[in-house]
Amino acid sequence: MKKFLALALALAMTASLAACGGGGGGSSAKQPDNSGSGSGAASNPPAPSGDKVAISVIAAEYGKQTKDWWASFQNEFNSSHDNIDLNVEVVSWNDIYTVVNTRISGDAAPDILNIDVFADYQADDLLRPIKECVSDETYAKFYDAFLEQSNIDGTIWAIPDLASARAMYYNKDILDAAGVEVPTTWAELKSACEAIKASNPDVYPWGVDMTTDEGQACFAYYSWTNGGDFTDASGSWTLNSAENVEAVEYIVGLVKDGLTNTDPATQTRYDLQELFAAGKLAMMIGPNQISSYVASSDTPINFGIASIPANEGKSTSSVGVMDRFMVFENKDTDAKIDAIKEFFDFFYEDTRYSDWVIMEDFLPATKTGGEIMAAANPDAASWIEIVGSAKFYPTAQAKWADVKQGVIDVEQQALLGGNVKDLLDSLQSQIAG
């Protein structure tokens, strides 16, 4: 059985998965409206008329505005390219993995896919090397560090579309009332949480999301700030390292001590940001989009942003999340490849691309996009710097999709009383074979 079919099964179980804000990965701070999302896996794009070259795109739905933007983009592109018939299908993050993999199994893969994971598709020889499909001018726009996230054995298989970064948000008034400073270490964080709980029992001191929306990010926060990682320098999985065991035990301990939101296994980052914006949550780790979400609240709170606390003697690290465009190998003609290049040139035109990223409330993946965003919003400059130096998930590993779901399962089972070391030992055995 193809790996993509295994991936489809695994991801079908993660009904609320999001990528960049998410996955995810991932989604914007605005909760997507999934009511009209394209989830019909049996339907295929309409056939083109005449001698036009058809391009099919499946794009992820980041927010309520995504569908309208892509509809406008499609119309504008087709109006200016008489030889190309572009069809863009926007699909919710809840459905996109199932839709894509069902299409693939029916020999109806899209030409272009906007999603987070790619390594399983590459391992099954389903993708084209991305440089074959992007003009030199457009390819040169990307941050090198972003391109490297899609590097397998010296070949780049996807280009970044957008990114987000994570930092710690804190309510200044709540911390001041509890008489605590902004924590920089795990010990300080626990002490601050205890003081906040004693000062105001109606406030949750620390926000934790162990759902399928952000559970892999939760693992990364505490692993990376404890000297741990998903893999070692050679790319071998190190899921059950002593550092990772200690990291999961630490965050589960905060939950069991009543220092967090009540149910991290079901409360997503969207729930947390609502609590934070309402003044009911003192501190949380979250993406850059939360700043604008809180600022637009009916009752804006007095908040600050700081580095993620690290264990004593360890270095802090931000989590970078990136989504991608990839091109499937569909026995394409030279005319089809040229048309795909035109699509990317059009999409990544500096003004158009920057407007899209700003609309979706993410961070740009191009250098010119970063310059434009920083000029338009000086506050964004620090976030662009953060994501540029952030650590990323090992998405170039073919088993990343299984690992992502695996660490989420470990966290949730640990919340129910499971032994963290035993759980991580089992996961390591499953993944490493």
KOLKEDO-75559 format. One record per residue: residue in three letters; x, y, z of N, C-alpha, C in turn. Coordinates in steps of 0.02 Angstrom, whole numbers, plus 50000, padded with zeros to 5 digits. Layout:
BEGIN
ALAXYZXYZXYZ;...
This chain:
BEGIN
MET500424994050000500005000050000500435006250000;LYS500255010949960500625017049957500625020650024;LYS501185024350036501235027950098500705033350103;PHE500505036250045500005041550049499345038950074;LEU499195032550061498575029750087498605028850162;ALA499185026850187499275026550259499215033350290;LEU499495038350256499445045150280498715047450282;ALA498345045750230497645047750228497265044850287;LEU497395038450304497055035350360497225038750425;ALA497875040150433498095043250495497805050250503;LEU497805054050449497585060850454496835061550454;ALA496485056550429495765056750432495515056550504;MET495945053950549495765053550619495865060150655;THR496215064850623496365071250655495905076550626;ALA495285076150645494775080150611494865087650619;SER495195089950671495265097150680495965099650666;LEU496365095850628497045097650615497085104150576;ALA497525108650595497695114650558498435115250553;ALA498675118650503499395118850491499705125050521;CYS499805130150483500215135650504499975139250566;GLY499485139650581499345142650646499345137250695;GLY499435130850639499555125450649499795121350651;GLY500005114050605500055110950585500235113550582;GLY500175112850612500115115350601500095116750596;GLY500635117850570500385118150557500015122450575;GLY499475126450558499425129450539498835133550524;SER498365137450517497775141350506497865148150538;SER497485152850515497535159550544497165159950610;ALA497245165450643496935166250708496175166550702;LYS495905167950644495195167950635494965160850622;GLN494475158550659494235151750651493945150850581;PRO494175145750544493905144650478493165142950478;ASP492835145150427492145143150416492155137250369;ASN492015131350396492065125150358491405123050326;SER490905127050335490245124850313490205123650239;GLY490575127450200490515126650128491155124150096;SER491585121250134492235119250108492165113350061;GLY492635113250013492615107849965492855101349995;SER492435097150015492625090850045492385084950005;GLY492105086149947491855080649907492415077249868;ALA492685071949896493265068749867493115065649800;ALA492485064349785492325061149722492295065949663;SER492235072349677492185077249624492865079349599;ASN492925080649535493545082749504493445089449470;PRO493995093249458493935099649425493645098949355;PRO493275104049331492995103749264493535103549211;ALA493375100349155493855099949100493895106649064;PRO494485108449039494565114749005494245114548935;SER494125120348908493845120748842494395122648792;GLY494295120548728494755122348675495455119548686;ASP495955123548667496645121448672496995124248733;LYS496625126648781496925129448841497255124048883;VAL497795125948916498135121548963497785122049030;ALA497565116349057497205116249120497695115549178;ILE497595119449230497965118849292497475118049349;SER497545112749388497115111749446497525112849510;VAL497225116649556497555118249619497075116449676;ILE497335113149726496965112349789497325116549841;ALA496955121249870497245126049917496895125349985;ALA497285126050038497025125550106496635131850124;GLU496105130750163495695136250187495955138750254;TYR496255144650255496545147450316496045151350357;GLY495555154250326495065158250361494455159450319;LYS493975163250345493345164450310493445168250244;GLN493995171850239494125175850181494495172150126;THR494745166150140495175162550093494825160950027;LYS494215158350030493865156449969493755162349922;ASP493545167949950493415173849909494065176249877;TRP494605176049913495245178349885495455173949826;TRP495405167449834495605162949781495135163449721;ALA494495164549733494025165449678494215171649636;SER494385176949671494605183049636495265181849599;PHE495715178349632496355176749601496255172749537;GLN495835167649541495705163349483495425167449425;ASN494945171749439494655175849386495175180549355;GLU495575183649398496085188349374496605184649332;PHE496815178849356497315174949319497045172749251;ASN496455169849251496175167349187496045173049138;SER495855178849163495725184549120496355187149086;SER496925186049119497555188549093497985183149060;HIS497725176949057498095171449026497615167648980;ASP497595169648917497115166748870497255159348856;ASN497875157248868498065150348852498015145548910;ILE497785147948968497765143849028497075143949059;ASP496845138249083496225137649119496375135249190;LEU496395139949237496565138549306495935137049346;ASN495955131549384495405129849430495695128849499;VAL495485132949547495715132549616495145130049660;GLU495275124749695494785121849742495045123049813;VAL494665126649852494855128149921494525123049967;VAL494915119750009494675114350052494885115850124;SER494445114650170494595115750241495155111150264;TRP495505113350316496025109150345495725102650374;ASN495095102850393494775096850419494745091350366;ASP494695093250303494545088550250495115087550200;ILE495595092050199496045092450142496465086150132;TYR496685082950186497095076950178496705071250147;THR496095070450171495665065150143495505066550070;VAL495335072750054495185074549985495775073149939;VAL496355075549958496945074849915497125067549905;ASN497155063749958497365056849953496865052449917;THR496225054249923495715050649885495795052149810;ARG495935058349794496065060049724496665056249697;ILE497195056049737497795052549715497645045149702;SER497285042049748497125034949740496695033749678;GLY496325038849655495925038249595496275040949533;ASP496935041749538497335044049482497105050949458;ALA496925055249506496685061949489497015067049535;ALA497675066449544498025071149586497995078149557;PRO497965083249600497985090149574498675091549544;ASP498705096749504499365098749479499775102049534;ILE499445106249573499775110049627499375109049691;LEU499735108049745499425107149811499725111849861;ASN499295115149900499495119449955499325115850020;ILE499835113550055499735109650116500385110050157;ASP500415106850214501015107150255501485101250241;VAL501235095050242501655089150234501805087850160;PHE502395084950147502575083350078502995077150071;ALA503345075050125503845069750119503555063050099;ASP502955061450122502645055150103502505054950028;TYR502285060550001502155060849929502805060149890;GLN503335063449915503975062849882504245055749886;ALA504165052449942504405045649950504065040849903;ASP503465042349882503095038249835503185040549762;ASP503675044949751503835047249684503245050749650;LEU502875054549689502285057949662502415065249644;LEU502985067949665503115075049657503675076349606;ARG503645082349577504185084849536504665088949579;PRO505315088749566505765093649597505505100649582;ILE505435104649633505065110949626505425115849580;LYS506085115549574506435120249531506245119349458;GLU505995113449440505765112249372505135116249356;CYS504795118549408504135121449400504085128749421;VAL504645131749438504645138649461505185142449423;SER505025148449401505515152549365506085154449412;ASP506665155749382507255157649422507115164049461;GLU506755168749431506615175149464506195174049526;THR505675169949522505255168649580505625164549632;TYR505985159549611506345155249658506835159249700;ALA507135164349671507635168349707507335172549763;LYS506675173249763506355177449813506325174349882;PHE506365167649887506235164249951506825164649999;TYR506665164850063507175164150114507495157150108;ASP508155156950107508495150550099508305145650154;ALA508235148150216508075143750272507395140450262;PHE506935143850229506275140950216506325135550163;LEU506705136750110506785131750058507095125450086;GLU507565126150132507915120350159507455115750197;GLN506875118150219506405113950255506085108750208;SER506165109650143505895104850095506445101350056;ASN507035100950087507625097850056507665090550076;ILE507665086150027507775079050039508345076849993;ASP508895074850024509475072349987509705077249933;GLY509705083749951509975088749906509485091449855;THR508875089149855508365091549808507805095049846;ILE507605100949823507045104649852506405102449818;TRP505905100249857505305097249829504685101749836;ALA504745107249870504175111749879504425118749894;ILE503995123649882504155130549899503685132849954;PRO503925137249998503505139550053502985144550028;ASP502385144150056501885149250039501815154450094;LEU501845152350156501815157050212502055153550275;ALA502135157350328502415154550389502105158150450;SER502225155150507502065158350570502585156550621;ALA502625160350673503105159050727502725159250793;ARG503045156450844502735156150910503155159850961;ALA502825162951008503145166251065502665165851124;MET502895168151182502465168051242502095174751248;TYR501445174351256501025180151270500865180251344;TYR500845186251373500675186751444500255192951456;ASN499795192451503499375197951524499735201851579;LYS499935207951563500345211951609499975213251674;ASP499335214751669498945216551729498875210551776;ILE498765204651748498695198751791499355197151826;LEU499905197551790500555196251820500715201451873;ASP500555207851860500695213051909500285211951973;ALA499655209951964499215208852022499465203152065;ALA499785198152033500045192352069500755193652096;GLY501045199352077501705201152101502265196852071;VAL502185194852008502695190551977502985193851915;GLU503615192151901503945194451841503805189651783;VAL503945191951723503855187651665504345181751671;PRO504105175551671504545169851682504995168551621;THR505605166551635506085164851582506315157551587;THR506185154251644506375147251653505765143151672;TRP505835136551668505285132251688505115133151761;ALA505615133751804505495134651875505125141151888;GLU505335146451854504995152851862504285152551837;LEU504175148851782503505148151755503045144751804;LYS503275139251835502855135751883502695140151943;SER503205143651968503095148152025502605153752008;ALA502675156551948502225161751926501515159151922;CYS501425153151895500765150151890500445149151959;GLU500845146852006500595145752074500375152352105;ALA500785157652095500615164152123499985167052090;ILE499905166252025499315168751990498695165052013;LYS498735158452022498165154552045497955156752115;ALA498445158052158498285160352225497995167352225;SER498215171552179497995178452176497295179052146;ASN497145174952096496505175452061496295168452038;PRO495905164852077495705158052059495275157651996;ASP494995163351974494565163451915494965163851849;VAL495625164351855496065165051797496475158651788;TYR496515156151727496965150551713497675153351705;PRO498155150851743498825153651738499175152451671;TRP499115146351644499515144451585499085140651535;GLY499145142251472498755139051420499125133351386;VAL498785127651378499085121751347498595118751297;ASP498845117451236498445114251183498785107751164;MET498485102051183498735095551163498255092051115;THR497855095951080497395093151032497755091750967;THR497385088950918497675087850852497815094350816;ASP497575099750841497695106250812498415108550826;GLU498665107450886499295110450906499715105950951;GLY499525099650959499875095251005500605094050987;GLN500765093650922501455092850902501875098950918;ALA501565104850915501905110950935502035110951010;CYS501555108551048501635108051121502245103751137;PHE502305098151104502885093751114503525097551098;ALA503525101151042504125104751021504315110251071;TYR503825114051096503975119451143504415117051200;TYR504215111551231504555109351292505155104951277;SER505135101151223505715097351202506295101851184;TRP506165106751140506705111051115506975115651170;THR506575117451217506815121751272507115117551329;ASN507185111051317507515106651366508115103051335;GLY508325105351277508885102151243508715095951205;GLY508065094351198507845088551161507665090151090;ASP507425085151053507225086250983506875080050959;PHE506575080650900506265074850868506785070050840;THR507335072850815507865068850784508545071250809;ASP509065067150796509745069450809510035072650746;ALA510665074450748510985077950693510995073750629;SER510985067250635510995062850577510305061550548;GLY509775064050581509095063050558508755056950588;SER509095053550634508785047750668508305050150722;TRP507755046750728507245048650777507495047750848;THR507365052650891507565052450961506975054251006;LEU506405051350991505785053251024505785051651098;ASN506135046351118506125044251188506755046451226;SER507085051651203507675054051239507485056351309;ALA507975056351353507855058551422507585065651425;GLU507835069951379507605076851377506865077351358;ASN506665073151311505965073251290505505070451344;VAL505725065151378505335062451433505225067751486;GLU505765071151505505715076351556505255082051533;ALA505285083651470504875089151443504135087551448;VAL503935081651426503235079751430503005079151502;GLU503425076351545503255075751615503145082651646;TYR503555087551626503485094251654502805097251636;ILE502625097151573502005100551553501395096651578;VAL501425090051579500875086151607500805087651681;GLY501365088651714501355090251785501005096851799;LEU501105101951756500765108351764500005107351758;VAL499805103151710499095101751701498805098351762;LYS499145093151786498885089351843498885093451908;ASP499315098551912499335102951970498805108451967;GLY498395108451915497865113351908498105120251890;LEU498685120751855498975127251838498845129251766;THR498425125551732498275126851661497525126951649;ASN497345127951587496645127051567496415119951584;THR495775118951589495515112851619495605106651577;ASP495585107251510495585101251468496015102251406;PRO496675101851412497115102951354497015097951297;ALA496695092251311496585087251259496025089251211;THR495595093951231495045096051188495035103551174;GLN495365107551215495365114751206495935116751159;THR495735119551102496215121351051496515128251064;ARG496985130051021497285136751027496765142151014;TYR496245140650977495705145550967495345146851033;ASP495225141451071494925142251137495395146251183;LEU496035144751179496515148251222496555155651205;GLN496575157251141496625164351123496005168151143;GLU495415164851142494815168151165494845169451240;LEU495085164451277495175165451349495675170951364;PHE496215171151326496725176251336496445183151320;ALA496105183751264495815190151245495295192651294;ALA494965187951328494455189651378494745190951447;GLY495405190451454495705191551519495635185851568;LYS495485179851541495375173951583495975169151583;LEU496485170851544497085166651539497695171251545;ALA498145169651592498705174151606499255173751554;MET499425167651533499995166651489499855160851441;MET500135161251382500085155851334500625156551281;ILE500775151051247501205151251189500755151151127;GLY500895155551081500465155851022500805159250964;PRO500475158950905500755161850845500675169350841;ASN501005172350792500995179650785500295182450774;GLN499835178450747499165180950733498775183050795;ILE498985180450853498605182050914498645189450930;SER499195192750912499255199850925498685203750894;SER498555202550830498015206150796497335203950821;TYR497255197550839496625195150866496455198650931;VAL496945199150975496825202351040496705209851030;ALA497095212850985497025220050974496335221850947;SER496025217250910495365218550881494795216750928;SER494955214350988494435212451036494035218551059;ASP493425217251080493005222751104493295226051166;THR493645222151206493965224851267494705222851266;PRO495115226451226495825224851221496175224551288;ILE496605219551297496955218651360497665221451354;ASN497975222451411498655224951415499125218851414;PHE499415217351356499805211251351500515212751325;GLY500955207951337501635208251312501825201751279;ILE502395201751244502645195851210503365194651232;ALA503525188351248504195186651272504405179951244;SER505035178251254505305171751233504975166151272;ILE504945160351242504675154451275505145152351331;PRO504905151351393505345149251448505695142651433;ALA506315142151456506715136151447506905133251515;ASN507065126851516507305123751577507975126851596;GLU508135126651660508745129751685509355127251646;GLY509755131951620510355130151584510255128451511;LYS509625128551488509475126951418509295133351380;SER509315133051315509175138851272508445138951252;THR508165144951247507485145551222507485144651146;SER506915143051119506855141951047506135143451026;SER506075147150972505415148150943505255142450895;VAL504615141050887504385136050840504165139550776;GLY504455137750720504245140350656503805135150621;VAL503275137350591502825132850555502735135650484;MET502775131350435502765133450366502325128750325;ASP501925131650281501555127750232501875128550164;ARG501655124450116502025123850053501565123349993;PHE501865124749935501595122649871502045117149844;MET501735111849818502105106549785501755104949719;VAL502125102049673501865100449606501885092949596;PHE501315089949578501285082749567501525080949497;GLU501825075049492502035072249429501425069149395;ASN501155072849344500555070649310500675069649235;LYS501275067149217501445066149146501335072649107;ASP501605078049135501475084649108501875086049045;THR501575090049002501915092548942502335098648960;ASP502755100648914503135106848923502665112748932;ALA502115112748895501625118248900501325118448970;LYS501185112649000500905112449068501415115349118;ILE502045113349113502555115849158502625123449151;ASP502625125849089502665133049079502065136649110;ALA501475133649105500885136549135500935136749211;ILE501205131449241501305131249313501795136649335;LYS502325137649296502795143049312502435149849310;GLU501995150749261501625157049258501175157949319;PHE500875152349342500465152749403500875155349462;PHE501455152449472501865154449529502125161649521;ASP502315163549460502525170449449501965175349467;PHE501355173549449500775177749462500635177949537;PHE500645172249569500495171949641501005175749682;TYR501645174949665502175177949705502375184949681;GLU501985187949637502105194949621502085198849687;ASP502565203149698502705205749765502095208749799;THR501735213049765501165216349796500595211549809;ARG500445207449759499895202549766500035197649823;TYR500645195049824500815190149876500795193349945;SER501065199349952501075202650017500365204150041;ASP499935206249996499235207550014498905201150040;TRP499055195550007498765189150029499005187150098;VAL499655187650110499935185750175499655190150230;ILE499625196650217499355201350266498615199850280;MET498235198450227497535196750235497445190550278;GLU497855185350267497795179150305498125179750374;ASP498485185350385498795186650450499345181750467;PHE499765180450417500355176150426500985180150414;LEU501535176650409502175179650394502395177450324;PRO502725181950287502915180250218503505175450214;ALA503525171850158504075167150146504575169950096;THR504465175950071504925179050025505255185150057;LYS505855186650032506235192250059505895198850044;THR505635199549983505285205749966504635206350005;GLY504305200750016503705200850057503845203050128;GLY504415200750156504615202850222504735210350226;GLU505055213050175505195220250173504545224250169;ILE504085222050127503455225550120503055225250184;MET503015219450216502635218850278502945223050334;ALA503605222950340503935226850392503825234350383;ALA503805236550320503675243550306502955245450322;ALA502485240950308501785242250321501605241650395;ASN501955237350431501815236150501502465234950538;PRO502745240150569503375239450604503375233850657;ASP502795232550687502755227150737502905220350707;ALA502785219650641502895213250608503635211650600;ALA504055216850601504765215850588505075210950639;SER504885211550703505155207150753504935199950742;TRP504315199050720504065192350706504425189250646;ILE504555193350595504925190850537505615188550558;GLU505925192250604506585190250630506535183850670;ILE505995183150709505905177150750505825170950705;VAL505395171350655505275165450613505895163850571;GLY506295168950556506905167750518507425163750556;SER507395163950623507865160350665507545154550703;ALA506925153050687506555147950724506765140950703;LYS506625136050746506695129050728506045126650696;PHE506115121950650505535119350615505465111850628;TYR504865109350620504745102250624505145098650570;PRO505325092350582505695088450531505235085750477;THR504935090350440504435088450391504725084950330;ALA505385085350321505695081750266505755074250279;GLN505615072150339505625065150357504965061850335;ALA505015056250300504415053050273503925050850327;LYS504165049650388503725047350442503475053050486;TRP503575059250463503375064850505502635064750521;ALA502215063150473501495063050487501325058250544;ASP501655052450545501535047550599501815050050665;VAL502395053250662502695055950723502255061450752;LYS502015065850709501585071350732500985068750771;GLN500645063850742500065061050777500295057050838;GLY500875053950833501125049850888501265053750951;VAL501585059550945501745063551004501105066451035;ILE500615067950992499975070251019499645064651060;ASP499655058551034499375052851071499735051851137;VAL500405052651137500785051851199500555056951250;GLU500495063251229500285068551276499605067051305;GLN499135065151262498455063951286498415057851331;GLN498795052651315498805046751359499145048251425;ALA499645052651424499975054651486499505058551531;LEU499065062651501498565066151540498095061451576;LEU497995055551546497555050551576497915046051625;GLY498555047351638498925043551687499455038951659;GLY499545038751593500055034551564500755036651582;ASN501215031751585501905033151601502255036251540;VAL502525042151547502805045751490503375041951458;LYS503825039351497504395035651469504165029551430;ASP503705025851458503455019951424503105021851358;LEU502725027151359502365029451300502855031651245;LEU503365035351264503845037651214504295031951190;ASP504445027251234504815021251213504425017451159;SER503775016751171503355013151123503315016851056;LEU503245023451059503215027450998503885026950960;GLN504435027450996505085026950964505165020150929;SER504935014950961504975008350932504555007850868;GLN503955010650870503515010550812503815014350753;ILE504105020150767504355024550714505035022150688;ALA505475020450733506155018550713506205011350691;GLY505695007350707505685000450683506074995850720;
